[in-house]
């Protein structure tokens, strides 16, 4: 078969920000199916095929601008014309959208339903657009793929008629996440925090990740404990997160905050494995990959109460009231002070069922 994918989003796929979900799934899918030809459509240069197998080719469909009418023209006219020219047998909507004018059978991957929850940092216009058009995409798709029961439940509530099309794929996790021995952990701490213990939070500088509440909770912890504890923020800047960046410049404890803007997968795995605790403050993600990553590395997790965090962490995570900064600061502090509780949480974390790689999910995409 000739299988097409809108691969423009792969240029922005990063381990700390998106979990590299689309990239990881596509790499495995192309590797598992050498008998098929995959056509990756991009709207500009910047996507590399270096890590992909030889059965992948790039086709550029230039985007002329980013005004609403230009985006519409590209998706509903230029793009379907390019799809038709390539004589595809199947199209995969890995960006959560479909070119509705195309007649090629399509499968849709949905990883994020934050637009259904009024998630912070997303304009109301964009949320209305996604609520309106995602329904059309769901109706047009041959199958709808999800990698989280949280997303599955959201879609069943939003569009009950999609039930027969839904396919729940098992989540995956990069193999670079694993526990480290004491000596390596000391080396990691020395490299990133000058030897100090640290909390780590993984996710872009975006309001939906509640970075400002985390910084406020960290301030409360620092005032309360008067410790040398550090905080590592691993994630890229975003336009929506401009206020976060501005606040960090004048933040009282800014010298105790380390910002890793573009960590590689290997670096991110080491930073997570070396952490004293991972703090997960996003409430409306479809898949809480940082929680899985920390538990795989045998690192305790403090998480704001949320559906994705509960699915990932079960009873192996210390949960906080999302409406209480004081509770977040208290849970971070108590894990720092109470070694018995920390050991108990580590033991609970070892009981949580964790994902393997992405092969199992990729193998079901074309079934």
N, C-alpha and C positions, 0 to 999 in steps of 0.2 A: 504493500500500500504506500501511497504518498500522503503523508500526514503533515498538516500545517499547524504552526503555533505562532501566536503573537508573542515574540520574544523580546520586545522593546523593554519590558520591565526588568529583564535580567541584568541590565546595566546598573540598576539600583538595588539589586539583591545583595545584602550584606549580612554576615553572620550575626552581628549584634542587633541589627535593626529589623530584619525580616526573617531571620533564621535560615536564610538561603533555601527556603522551602521549594520554590519553583525550580531553582537551579538544580537542587539535589534530586528532585523527582524526575526532571527531564534527563539528567545525566544517566540515571539508572534506567529510565525508559528506553533511551537510545541504545544503551549497552545491552539491554535484554532482548532487543529486537533488531538485530543486524539485517534481517530480511526486509525491513521497511526503510523508506527514505523519508527523512524529516526535514521539512522546510521551515526555517526560522525567519519570520518576517520581523523587520526592524524599521523604525521610522527615521533613524539617523545612525551614523557610525558610532561605535563604542562597545558593542557586544563582541566578546571574543569566544571563539570555538576551540581554544587551546585545550580545554579539559574534556571536550566532547569527542565521541567516536567519529569515524570517517563517514558515517551515513547521515551526516547533517550538513546542510548548506544554508547560507544566509541569502535572503532576498530583501533589498532595501526598497521601501515604499516611502519616499520622502514626505515628511510633514512640513507644510508651508508656514505654519504659525500655530499659536496656542489660543487664539480666540475661539469662542464657542462654535461659530459656524465653520471654522477651519477644522476643528476636531471632528465635528459631525461629518463634514465632507470627506475627511480621510477615512473615518470608520465605516461610513455607509456607502461610499462611492469608490474612492481610490482602492481601499483595502479589498472589498469584494471583487473588484476587477482583477487585482493581483492574484487573489485566490483562484478565480476562474482560469486565469492564464496558466497557473501552475498545475491545473487539472488534478486537484486534490481528491482523495477518497474520504478523508476525515479531517475535521478541524478540532483542535483542542484549545478551549478558551481558558488558558492558565492565568489570565489577568482578571478573571471574574466577569468578563464581558464577551459578547458575541456580535459579529457583524450581521445584523438582522436581514440584510438584503441578500446575503449569500445563501445558496441552495445546498451547500455541502453539509452532510450530516455532522453534527457537532456534539462534543462533550464539554461540560462546563465545570471548572474547578472553583469552588468558593472557599476561601480561607478566613475571611473576615466579614463579620456582620455588625460591626460597630455602628454603621449608619442606621441600624434599626433601634439603637439605644441612645441616640443623641450624644454620641461620644464627643468629648472636648476636643477643640482644635479643628473640627471639620465644619465648614460653613453650612448654614441651613440650606442654601441653594444646592450644594453638592449632595447633602443628605436627601433632599427631595428628589434630585435627579436619580440617585442610586435606588431609592425606594420604588420609584416609578419604573425605571428601566430594568432593574434586576428581575422584576416579575416577568418582563418580556423575554429576558434571556433564559429564565427557568422554563418558560413555556416552549421556547424554541429548541432547547437542548434535548438531545437524544437521551443522555444520562447526565446527572448532576453529582459530581464528586466532592466529598468533604473529608477532612482529616481530623474532625473533632466532633464528639457528640453534642458539644455546646452549639456549634454551627448547625448541626443537624436539627436540633430542637428549635433553634431560631427560625430556620427555614420552614419547618413544619407548621410553626405558628403563623409565619408571614404568608406562606403559600401552601396550604394543606394538600392541594392537588398534586404537589410535586413528590409525594411520598413514594409512588411506584418507581420514580426515576432515581431516587437517592441511593448513592453507594458510599458507605462509610469506610474510608481507607484507614489502615492502622498508621499512627504517627511514626515518625522516624527521628533519629538523633545521630549527629555526626560521631564517628568512631574516635575522634580526638578527645572526647570527654571520658575521663577515667580518674580514679583516685591517685594521689601522689604520696610518696613516702615523706617522712618528716624532713629529710635533708633537702629534697627538691622543693618542698613547700617553703623552707627558709630561703632558698635561692630565689624563688618567685617573689616573696615579700621584699627581699633586698633589692630586687630589680625594679619593682614598681612603687614601693612605699618606704624605701630606706630601712627595711627590716621591721616595720610596724605592722600590727594586725590591721585588717581592713574588712569593711563591708563592701559588697559589690552589687550594683544594680545594672541590669542589661536591658537596653532599649534606647531608641532614638530620643533626642531632646524634643519631645513632643508633649503637649498638654495631656494627651490620653494616657501617658505613662506616669503621670502624677509626680514629676520630678521635683516641683516646688514644694509640695507637701513632704516629700522625702527629705529635702534639704532642711526644712523647718524641724522635722523630727530629729534629724541628725544634730541640729543646733541644740535642741533640748537635751539630747543624750550627752553632748560634749559639756554643757553647763552642769549637768547632773553628776557626771562621772569624773570630769576633769582628767580624761585619759588622752593618750597619744593616738587613739584609734583614727584610722583614715577611712575615706569613702571613695571608691572607684566607680565612676560613671562610664559605662562602655556603650557608646552609641553616637551616631552622627547628628549634626545640627539639622534643623528643619526650619522652613519659613514660619510655620505655626508656632515654633518654639523660641521665637526671638526674645520674648520676655524672660524665658528661662536663662538664656545666655547673658542678658543684661543683668539679671539678678546675681548670677554667679560672679560677675566682675566686682561686685561690692559686698559679696557674702562674707560675713564675719569670719567664718572658718574656711575661707577659700583656700588657704594654704594646706588644709587637710583634705581637700578634694582633688582627686586626679581624674582628668577627663581623657579617655581614650576614644578619639573620634572615628577612627577607621581601623579597628583591630582586625587582623587576619583571623581565620578560624583557629589556627594553632595558638596564637596569642590569647584569644578569648578563652579557649579551653584551659590554658595555663592559669589565667587570671581567676577564672571560676574555681578551679581546683585548689588554688592557694588561699582562697578567701576564708575568713572566720565564719561569715554568714552571707548568704545571698538574700537580698531584699527585693521582693517582687511587688511592685505597686501599680501595675496595670490591671484594670478590672474588666475590660470588655474585649480582650483579645480572644480569638477563636481557639488558639492553642498556646498554652503556657510553656513554651520550649525552655526558657531559662530555669523553670522549676525542675523539669526533667533533667536538665544538664547538671544542676547543682546536686540533685539526689544521686545521679550517676557518679559524680565526683565525691560522694559522701561528704557533702557540705550542707549544714543546716539551712533551712529556709524560713524566713519570715515573709508572709504574703498578706496583702489586703484581701479580705474576703471577696471572692468572685467565683463564678462558675468554672472558668478555665483552670484557675489555680486549684480548685477542689478536685477536678477531674485528674489533673496531673499529680497533685501531692497527696490526695486522700488524707489519711491520718498522720502522714509523715511531715507535715508542715505546721508551723505555729502561725495561726491566722489572727488578723487584727481587724478591728472595726474600721471600715473605710471612711466613716464620718468623724473619726477621732484621731487627731494628730498625737494626742497624749497617749493613746493606746499603742500606736505605732512606735513611738519613742520608748514606751515602757517595755514592749516586747523585744525591741532591739537591745535595750539595756539589760533586761533580765537574762537574755542569752549570753551576753558578754560577762555578766557577773556570776551566773549560776552554772558551773561546770556539770553539775548533776543533771540539770534540765537539758543542757546541750548534749550530753551523752545519751539521754533518753530520746531526744529528737533524732539523733543520728541513728539510733537503733530502730526507731519507727520508720525512718527513711529507707532503711535497708529492706523493710518489708513491702515497700511499694513496688508494684510491677512497672518496669521501665521499658521504653521502646528500644528496639534494635536499630538497624540501619533503615534506609528507605526502599530497599529491594522489595519487601512485601507489599508496600503501597503501590510502587511502580508496576508490579506484575499484574495488578488488578485493573489498571487504567483502560486497557484495550479489550478486556474480557466482555 
